[in-house]
């Protein structure tokens, strides 16, 4: 064991996604098996899928960004005296034909092993992380986790997952499929909605049968929506779960779709990493709410990395 990793109850999870590389450091709580206390939570831009996601390839500059982000997080992990680390890779990595070149470089340069998880496991782990933050007696609800390469939907109730699916319709893929003006035009919004719609037939039929009454938006873009709503700078606090009034969300949605890049970059609460992609993330969210006629929206900061952490502490991974 590396002598820098000395605190046996302290763990680190890195979620290497298509757009961001997220680090969670937590201490296991001995009195409650599987639970943890967050010590550090940070995300870095990585854009692993930029320029190559539609060709299922990682470009050299994307690999460089990925290694730089992992190196930055590794420096943090060492300063926190972490005992165990797990790194998971998602859509951009699992789809890339040259992923092993990147994985091998990371192993050689940083000594880190990346575990690629498939879409089904990603959705299950997102549910595990989100469920830690949700109240009881919520009824049927739909979790939505918008990523760069994929978007996960999990239909659940208070007791179990009813249905889950990972769709390869993340925001990075959307923006490499349909050109977006600045600001976005109404015809482009319609084109994005039609693109989402044609990929989501399984979601529509499942929700038509089960009729979820709450959309739970987790992490990512939903953190930014909430930061704008609360007029807070990003990363000032780590929320668990809170209700997001629909009228407030719709007002933010209107601000976003009528804004240009410069205006968004100056918005209070805007995460600089999301200035480019937040508009289409909001178009996607608004489309889901409207299409499924869901009357309630919740936001939780918890997502994949919290689910991985809970599993890591409970059972190992």
C-alpha positions, 0 to 999 in steps of 0.5 A: 500500500502506498504510505500516503494512503494511511486512513483506513476508513477514508475512500475516494471515488473518481467518476471519469465521464464524457464531459467532467471528471468528478472526485468524491472523498468520504469517510465510512461511518462505522455506526451505519454500514455502507453510509459515509460522510463527504469530505471533499467533492469536486469536478473538473472539465475533461471533454473526453468525447469532444471531436470523436464521440460519434466515431467511437474514438478518443482523440489525443488532446482528449486523452491529454485532458483526461490524464491531466484531470486524473493527475490533479485528482490524484494529488488531492487524494494523496493530500487527504490520506485516502486508503482506497481509490476506485476509478470508473469510466462511463459512456465516452470510454466504454464506446471508444475503440481505442480506450485501452490505449488511454487506460494503459497510459493512465496505469503507466503514468499514474498507477490508477486502474480504470473500471469501465462500467456498462450502461445498466450498471451505471443506471443501477449505481445512479439509483443507489446514490440518489436513493441515499438522499431521497425522502420516504413515501415519494411514490413512483418517480423518474430519475434523470441523469444527463451526461455528455455521452449518455443519459440514464433514466431510472423509474422507481418507487419507495422500495425498488427499481421498476425499470432502468435504461441508459440511452446514448443521447448525452449532450455532447452527442446532441451537439455533434449531431445538430448544429446550434446557433448562439442563441439557439433558434426555435427550429433548432430546439424542435430538431433537438426535441425530435432527436431525443424523441426518436431515441426514447420510445421505451421510456415513453411506453414505460412511463405511460404505464407507470405514470411517475409523478416526480422527476428527480434530476441529479447532479450535473446540469441540475446542480447548475439549474439549482445554483442559478435558481438560488443565485449561488456560486457553483460548489459553495455547498453540497445539497442532498435533495430539495424541491425545485418549483416548476415555475422557477425552473421554467423561468430559468429555462426561458432565460437560458434559451434566449441567452447567448454564450456571453450572457450565460457566462455572466449569469450568477450561479453558472458553472463555467464548465456548462456554459456551452451545454446547459441550453440543450440540457435544459431543452432536454429537461423541459421536453421530458417534463412536458412530454410526460406531464410530470407535476413535480421536480426534485433536485439532488446532488447525489448521482453515480459517484455517491452510488459507487461510494456506497457500494465501495464501502459496503461490498467492495467494487 
